[in-house]
Amino acid sequence: MKPRSVFPKWLRILAGILVLMAVDPIRAQASTAGEVIDAFHAALIHVMQKEDEMDYEARRQHLEPFVADDFDSTFMTRVASGRHWKGFSDDQKTALTNAFRRLTLANYAARFHGYSGQRFETLSEKEVRGGRLFVRTRLVKADGDEVRIDYLMRSREAGWLIIDVYVDGKFSELAMRRSEFSPIVRDKGYEGLLAVIKTKVADLEAGEDVDD
């Protein structure tokens, strides 16, 4: 017979929450859309500052929980796949979503390294159609140059999730992925699309430049 714990259930639950907060207090406290983005940006700055200590794999491991928890990869994969998504089996949808998530993670792990005084600033939040939020931010470089990075987010039971990223206020990552993926799956099918995504991930892991 399995021995019963001497601690009451509520105390064990509380202990688990405290452990999570000790591991990453910023993530544990994030609740609003802006806080989710601020925590994600803090993680990016961290891996940039630790370039001498963190190689690609270390950066990938550090950023993985943020990408897994903060991006609605299933939604983004469905939109990027276009009308072809309905024709995929459940197993295919799962595999494609996992590959898309790995591509998102590889992009951030490969591109955010090296620190020279950059900082992120969250500028505003604006509610848009469907109860979604548009969070405007910018990356300010040491020389004062700025890069606009905006996030479209929607609320789910898990909290606020990123469903699109806009660079320079106009280039939608989701629209770019859809224009890229739709012709591939049309001409080469599911397996062809999955192979293309896996190749992109492998190239990023190898340190090769990959077009966004």
PyMOL commands that set and color helices and strands:
alter all, ss='L'
color gray80, all
select helices_A, chain A and resi 9-23+25-29+33-49+56-70+73-87+90-111+129-131+173-205
alter helices_A, ss='H'
color red, helices_A
select strands_A, chain A and resi 119-128+132-140+146-156+159-167+171-172
alter strands_A, ss='S'
color yellow, strands_A
deselect
rebuild
show_as cartoon
